Amino acid sequence: MQLDQVDRLIFERGYRFAFPEDVEAAYNAYRMRFRRRLSTAMLGPTLVCYNVFLVVDYQLLPETFWLSVMLHFLVVSPIIVLSSIRIQTDCDLLTQDVCTALGPLAMIGQVMAIYAMSTSESAQHYQYLAIFVLIYMNLLFRMEYRHAIVASACAVTVYVGTLLVAGAPLPVLVIGVMASGAACYLSLSGNRQMQRDARHGFLRRMQDKLRIEEAKTEASRDALTGLFNRRRLEAVFAELATVSPELPVAVLMIDVDHFKQFNDQNGHLAGDLCLRAIADLLVGVARKDRDLVVRFGGEEFLVLLPATLADDALRIAERIRSEIEALGIRHADGKTGVTVSIGAMVDDMSAGSPKTLIAGADAALYAAKQAGRNRVWPPPLPYPAEDLSESLEGDESKGVGHALEHLQPLRDEVADVAVV
């Protein structure tokens, strides 16, 4: 779901109808969570209000009072409770609405059953309770509009059918049909408007959420290159330390050689274009599903390579170095090409901290510069000429143990450089 898609739906009042498929799926998931909370909140008040109406049974129809008590507590109340429990389980929206309707329909069935069994004149007033339950069902339980129509049709069928079968007087029958029809129309209209309001509210919430996420993303990106910045790097380090601290993590620290001279002689605009070109190349080399490319500061870049062996990290670094050199970006003299120096450090998050990894990579970068620039440090081992992509995952047959065998030599070599 994209922010511009949500903005367009709000502007075009798309909440009045079904959403596009992906938005509709997100809305249904949201509605199911809401319905679970609503069912829990409504269970107590529904049971209390329904059973308090036994006072009406006692006043109007005392001859069927105890039968009504049995129906209340042994039939209808258990249906309401069991339906609410079912709604809390992992069921779809249709099942939720069926369970939601069962309680009110059972109430209407109980009211009309007592009406049909009673011979008292007061029963002609008692049956109107079913209409109140119908309104209660459509407005408070927030069923989907199309499901509310079906539930209302069932309720009216039970209500009017019982009046006909019980031989209700014509005035009572006419009033009952008109009152139930009006109750259906008004409560369903209110239900429809609440559905629209719910959809509109969902879009507004998603709009706010996506705007916040967009703002966070912008805050974690470098304005010039579009790469992530240190804020995002810290978050990824924290995630790696939590999720997979035992796996090796490689850090490549990359510095553009003689960039100040390039910037001064070629101009700041050319310097910006140079940094963008290098940034684009780094993004192209990185594995999009796992690696992170960061502008570390000025002309420095950092590439984070999770679950990467030492040998693989050095080969990736050498590929980056050679491809940047092959870009053919020239200094002002037209002969000297733009190159980079790269320092590598590999460790697992359980043994070292992000600061240790970065410090090690920075020390290796310093060694690369001291050794003459335009090189990777430590120098990569000779490797047979084959597709690099086949080696990026390392030797999976040997697992993490093989990876850890490579960590100590690389740490020791970087440590020796730092001492120099």
C-alpha positions, -999 to +999 in steps of 0.1 A: +000+000+000+015+033-011+008+068+003-002+082-031-028+054-035-043+062-001-043+099-009-061+092-042-088+071-025-095+098+000-096+125-026-119+105-049-140+093-020-131+057-028-141+047+007-178+047-004-172+015-023-149-015-021-112-007-021-087-021-045-077-057-037-046-050-016-062-022+004-094-042+009-073-071+023-056-047+048-090-032+057-105-066+063-076-076+086-081-043+105-119-049+107-114-084+121-092-071+149-117-043+156-146-068+157-128-090+182-123-060+205-160-049+200-173-083+207-154-085+239-166-050+249-202-057+240-206-091+256-212-079+292-236-050+283-256-073+259-261-100+285-271-075+312-295-055+290-311-086+275-317-104+308-329-072+325-358-073+301-372-102+321-388-075+341-410-068+311-419-106+309-428-106+345-451-075+342-467-082+308-468-120+306-465-136+340-480-169+328-449-175+306-423-158+329-405-190+340-404-203+304-389-170+294-363-173+322-353-208+309-350-195+273-330-165+285-304-184+306-303-219+290-306-210+253-301-174+243-274-163+268-252-194+260-255-187+223-244-151+228-214-162+249-203-190+225-207-167+195-184-142+212-158-169+220-159-180+183-153-145+171-121-143+192-106-172+172-088-170+139-119-169+116-127-149+085-150-118+083-181-138+072-178-162+101-174-133+125-206-116+111-225-149+113-215-153+149-224-117+156-259-121+141-266-153+160-271-136+193-296-109+182-315-135+160-318-158+190-332-129+210-358-122+183-366-159+182-371-160+219-394-129+219-415-142+191-417-177+206-431-163+239-455-141+219-468-171+200-473-192+232-490-164+252-528-159+251-527-126+270-537-094+253-504-079+266-485-101+242-495-077+214-473-051+231-445-076+240-437-085+204-425-050+197-393-059+217-381-078+186-380-045+166-357-030+192-334-060+190-333-055+152-322-019+155-297-029+182-282-056+159-276-033+129-263-002+147-242-015+176-226-047+163-212-031+131-217-060+107-207-055+071-235-039+052-242-068+029-242-092+059-265-069+079-290-069+050-292-107+051-294-108+089-322-082+088-341-102+062-339-132+085-351-112+115-380-096+096-390-130+082-391-145+117-410-115+131-437-112+104-440-150+099-447-154+136-473-127+136-490-144+107-488-179+122-500-167+156-530-149+140-521-114+152-550-089+148-549-070+116-540-036+132-511-053+150-500-071+119-500-039+098-482-019+125-457-047+130-449-049+092-446-011+089-426-007+121-402-036+112-398-023+077-390+012+089-366-002+115-348-021+088-345+009+065-333+033+092-309+010+109-294-003+077-290+033+065-271+040+097-251+008+093-242+018+057-230+053+068-210+038+097-193+015+072-183+044+050-171+063+081-151+032+092-135+029+057-127+066+056-113+064+091-091+035+081-078+054+051-070+084+074-051+061+098-032+045+070-024+079+056-010+091+090+010+058+094+025+060+059+034+097+063+052+089+096+070+060+079+079+082+050+092+108+073+113+082+092+127+069+059+136+104+048+153+110+081+174+079+077+185+088+041+213+110+028+198+139+008+226+140-019+230+103-027+197+088-015+217+062+005+209+054+040+227+073+068+241+063+102+206+063+118+196+034+096+230+017+101+225+017+139+190+002+135+203-026+113+232-034+137+207-036+165+185-060+145+215-082+136+226-084+172+191-096+182+182-119+154+214-135+143+243-126+166+263-158+158+266-152+120+296-133+106+291-097+096+314-078+072+319-041+071+336-024+041+348+012+047+352+030+014+369+063+009+373+082-024+410+088-030+420+125-033+384+136-033+392+171-018+415+177-047+389+165-072+363+187-056+385+218-056+397+214-092+365+201-108+340+221-087+314+210-061+288+201-087+312+177-103+320+164-069+283+158-061+279+139-094+309+118-087+295+108-053+261+100-068+277+078-095+297+059-068+266+055-047+246+041-076+273+016-083+274+005-047+237-001-047+240-021-079+267-043-064+249-049-031+226-078-026+192-060-022+177-085+001+204-083+028+232-057+023+231-021+034+249+007+017+254+039+038+270+073+032+291+074+063+302+110+059+318+133+033+334+110+007+332+079+029+308+051+023+301+020+043+287-013+030+273-038+056+273-074+045+254-097+069+262-134+069+293-130+047+326-148+051+359-130+052+371-142+017+338-133+002+338-098+018+373-091+003+363-103-032+332-081-031+354-052-020+378-058-049+349-059-073+337-026-060+372-011-063+377-023-098+342-012-110+346+023-096+379+026-113+363+014-145+337+043-143+363+065-159+356+096-139+386+119-144+404+145-123+409+180-138+441+169-156+421+145-177+444+116-170+441+107-134+410+085-127+389+085-096+396+055-074+387+043-039+405+026-010+386+000+009+391-014+044+374-046+054+365-061+088+346-093+096+333-105+130+302-119+145+279-097+166+282-119+196+320-114+197+322-077+187+302-045+188+293-023+159+319+002+171+345-026+169+335-036+134+336+000+122+369+007+140+385-024+124+373-014+090+385+021+095+419+009+106+421-014+075+411+016+053+440+036+068+463+007+060+450+007+024+458+044+021+492+040+036+499+012+012+493+035-018+456+039-022+433+023-049+434-010-031+416-033-007+430-041+027+436-068+038+445-078+002+421-105-011+434-140-017+438-152-052+405-168-064+397-189-095+380-170-123+343-179-120+311-161-114+313-140-083+276-144-076+282-181-069+305-173-040+286-145-023+269-170+001+301-187+011+307-224+016+273-235+028+283-271+031+307-261+060+282-238+076+290-211+103+320-231+116+337-225+083+329-188+085+343-184+120+376-200+110+382-169+088+374-144+114+404-146+137+431-142+110+413-111+096+409-096+131+446-102+138+457-087+105+436-056+111+449-053+146+485-054+134+477-026+110+461-005+137+493-008+158+514+005+129 
